[in-house]
Amino acid sequence: MTLNSLIAAVAALQRLEGVAGVMLFKGRNTIHRQMPFSEGRALDLTDILSQMLDGYRQVRRKMRQIYLEFDGGVLLVLIQEESVLVFLLTARGDADLAASAATVMLTDYAALLTSLSAEPGASTPRNEDGIEELVVTSPRRLQEMTDKAEVVVNNWGQVRKQVESILGKVMGRAQLTLMIDRVMARNGIQDPYRLPPAEVRKLAEALIGQVPNTTKRQALLSELHTLLAD
């Protein structure tokens, strides 16, 4: 994995519905920033978040996720070691979905993030052959990289909510959660957010298929198909 692919993966997170801005930094090193306000305000935000996290580190409290709700939207912050990923979400944004997508991305690029410097203006990391990685930051090139970026997350978060809403009519919340975990374990699904769209649909249908009553099951499947078609 390269720095270019990391930048493209972070930029791809902005495709999620309701994401107004995204930023990834490590210490004073801004890896990618695309926020709906000036660079000065973005730097101020970086400083404030860094000071906040330093305060928690001093009292030996390790933060992994911060959720700050304001009148104008939500600031969602995910922390992995020294790396900090920031989302600015509108009212249409799904914080759970954004957090899941970000967790997948941070895990995938953990080794690369560890190798990056925390200092601003640091030289880009080198490949094993000693050639410096070229980082292109023009809007056109960034869009090209984003278009080619691997899909970080599917719509499982939204589909699961729909399935839970449907099955909530015939079973309790605790029973529903256990059943979903059991079905995924039986099918060898460790990360449902990595499934292709067709497999997400099959998983949703398999969950509805756990309803023993044939009449109820068919009615709930019909409702599921209607929701997935929207």
Buried (B, 14 or more C-beta within 10 A) or exposed (E): EBBBBBBBBBBBBBBBEBBBBBBBBBBBBBBBBBBEEEEEEBBEBBEEBBEBBEEEEEEEEEBEEBEEEEEEBBBBBBBBEBBBBBBBBBEEBBBEBBBBBBBBBBEBBBEBBEEBBEEEEEEEBEEEEEEEBEBEEEEEBBEEBBEEBEEBBBBBBBBBBBBBEBBEEBBEEEEBEEBBEEBBEEEEBEEBBBBEEEBBBBBBBBBBEBBEEEEEBEBBBEBBEEBBEE
